Amino acid sequence: MVRKIIQIDEEKCIGCGACAEACHEGAIAMVNGKAKLMRDDYCDGLGDCLPTCPTEAITFVEREAAAYDEAAVKARMAKRRNGERAAAGEASAASMEGTLPCGCPGAQARAIHREEQPAAAGGLDQSGRQEQVRHHGGQEQSCHNSQSTLAPAGSQLRQ
């Protein structure tokens, strides 16, 4: 049957994968770093993928193509979801063992160890600002840093 379907220009495709993400039917996949229409019967011809392509590598054409098969798309998507659930189950088991499958740096932090910072000359004044002591010809002069600093936990303010 002749119908409206997408066509991907591999020369224009930069392999960003935005079209594959936008395709709700799973008709587009990334193959060797380029977007490719995997099956004509998965493409519904609505073009959700078109506006996501930054290089306009995707266009509509009228050509001989298999009819859109909604049942096949639903079966594929169900199979895909089941695979994702199985992977999620494996990930959950892995996290129980203490190793996380994700690459999120925050998920891997277990404890934060801080080294003690050497105390600056002077101390904290009543407003919590760092007081600096300068020595000029045997006399001590103090000045205040205009930038506020936080006091370490458990320290007392100098009065």
C-alpha positions in Angstrom: 0.0 0.0 0.0 1.2 3.5 -0.7 1.1 5.7 2.4 2.8 8.6 4.2 5.9 7.4 6.2 9.1 8.9 7.4 12.4 8.9 5.6 15.7 9.4 7.3 18.6 11.1 5.4 21.7 9.4 6.9 23.9 12.1 5.5 22.2 14.8 7.6 21.8 12.6 10.7 24.2 13.4 13.5 23.2 10.5 15.7 21.8 12.5 18.6 19.0 10.0 19.1 16.3 12.6 19.8 14.1 11.0 17.1 14.4 7.5 18.6 13.4 8.9 22.0 10.4 10.8 20.5 9.1 7.8 18.5 6.4 6.3 20.7 6.1 3.2 18.5 9.8 2.3 18.6 10.0 2.4 14.8 13.3 4.3 15.0 16.5 2.9 16.5 20.1 4.0 16.5 22.3 1.7 14.4 26.0 2.4 14.0 25.5 5.9 15.3 22.7 6.9 12.9 18.9 6.9 13.2 17.3 4.1 11.2 13.6 3.2 10.5 13.5 -0.4 11.8 10.2 -1.5 10.4 7.6 0.2 8.2 4.7 -1.4 10.1 5.9 0.3 13.4 5.7 3.8 11.9 2.2 5.4 12.4 3.1 8.3 10.1 2.1 10.9 12.6 5.7 12.3 12.7 6.4 12.9 16.5 10.0 12.4 15.5 10.1 15.2 12.9 10.3 18.3 15.2 12.9 16.8 17.5 15.5 16.4 14.7 18.0 19.3 14.9 19.3 18.8 11.4 16.0 18.1 9.7 17.2 14.7 8.6 13.7 13.3 8.8 11.0 14.0 6.3 7.7 12.5 5.2 7.4 10.7 1.9 4.6 8.8 0.1 5.8 5.4 -0.8 5.0 1.7 -0.8 5.1 0.5 2.8 3.5 -2.0 5.0 0.4 -0.8 6.8 0.8 0.5 10.4 0.3 -2.5 12.7 -0.8 -1.3 16.1 -1.0 -4.8 17.6 2.6 -5.5 16.6 3.7 -2.2 18.2 1.8 -2.9 21.4 3.3 -6.4 21.6 6.8 -5.0 21.1 6.3 -2.3 23.7 5.0 -4.8 26.2 8.0 -7.0 25.6 10.2 -3.9 26.0 8.6 -2.9 29.3 9.0 -6.5 30.7 12.7 -6.3 29.8 13.0 -3.0 31.6 11.3 -4.4 34.7 13.6 -7.4 34.7 16.6 -5.0 34.4 15.1 -2.9 37.2 14.8 -6.0 39.4 18.5 -6.8 38.7 19.4 -3.3 39.6 17.5 -3.5 42.8 19.2 -6.7 43.7 22.6 -5.1 42.9 21.9 -2.1 45.1 21.0 -4.5 48.0 24.5 -6.0 47.6 26.1 -2.6 48.0 27.0 -1.9 44.3 24.9 0.5 42.4 24.3 0.1 38.6 23.7 3.8 38.0 26.5 6.3 37.3 25.0 9.0 39.6 27.9 10.3 41.8 25.5 11.2 44.6 24.2 7.7 44.8 27.7 6.4 45.5 28.6 8.7 48.4 28.6 6.8 51.6 30.4 9.3 54.0 31.9 12.6 53.7 35.3 12.9 55.3 36.6 16.4 55.8 40.2 17.4 56.7 40.7 19.9 59.4 41.5 23.4 58.0 44.3 25.3 59.7 43.0 28.2 61.7 43.7 31.6 60.2 45.6 34.2 62.1 43.1 36.0 64.2 39.7 34.5 64.9 36.0 35.2 64.5 34.6 38.5 65.7 31.2 38.9 67.2 29.5 39.1 63.8 31.0 35.9 62.7 33.5 37.6 60.3 37.1 36.5 60.1 39.2 38.9 62.0 42.7 39.3 60.6 45.6 40.5 62.7 48.3 42.5 61.0 51.6 43.3 62.6 53.1 46.8 61.8 56.3 47.7 63.5 55.6 45.7 66.6 51.9 46.9 66.9 49.0 44.7 66.3 46.2 46.1 64.1 43.0 44.2 63.4 40.8 44.6 60.4 37.7 42.8 59.3 37.3 40.8 56.1 34.1 42.0 54.4 33.2 38.5 53.3 31.3 36.5 55.9 32.6 33.1 56.8 30.9 30.2 58.6 32.3 29.1 61.9 33.3 25.5 62.3 30.9 23.4 64.3 31.5 23.7 68.1 33.6 26.8 67.9 33.0 29.9 70.0 32.9 33.4 68.8 35.7 35.6 70.0 34.5 38.5 72.1 
